[in-house]
Amino acid sequence: MDATDSAPSPPGAVYNFFKSISNLHQHYLDRATPFTTARWVFCSLLLVTYLIRVYLLQGWYIVTYALGIYLLNLFIAFLTPKIDPAGFDDSDVDEGPSLPTKNNEEFRPFMRRLPEFKFWYSVTKSITIAMICTFFEALNIPVFWPILVVYFIILFTLTMKRQIKHMIKYRYLPFSHGKARYKGKEDTGKVVSS
């Protein structure tokens, strides 16, 4: 057997093209990470553009309903702690941070099941995909849209009611706005030797 036969072939031009596109995409995502407000403003404008398009075209209600259900699912994952306190058991303890389950436990930071950046990225991708779907007439399935709206409102209400009850029962608030902020000790710059 020849040694040159077993050597892997170098990646082709197509692979290199998609790899460079992927690297460029990741570069822009990395640069957008610190600009939380600008990212969400862009996402909101994208959603408003999509809703205006659906309203003007008077169609694609199934696509819009599917988008709404998906966004609701993402929002619930965003509000839920990474480690569910309902399933907390001493045998399940891992070394990662979790919510306190008793009054005398120390404070641990709220860790989300779906981090903010991934939430934004998933929302933006889903709205973009839904916008692309509105360009295909085959996806414009005729339905009686008021039923979908009523069903979505009922689903949203029941889901959020359950989530709020969970938040009250286990005493956690997934937002930092309005929470007390504690400052640590100031660094005096003195060197302490033992």
Secondary structure by P-SEA (a helix, b strand, c coil): ccccccccccccaaaaaaaaaaaaaaaaaaaaccaaaaaaaaaaaaaaaaaaaaaaaccaaaaaaaaaaaaaaaaaaaaccccccccccccccccccccccccccccccccccccaaaaaaaaaaaaaaaaaaaaccccccccaaaaaaaaaaaaaaaaaaaaaaaaaaacccccccccbbbbccccccccccc
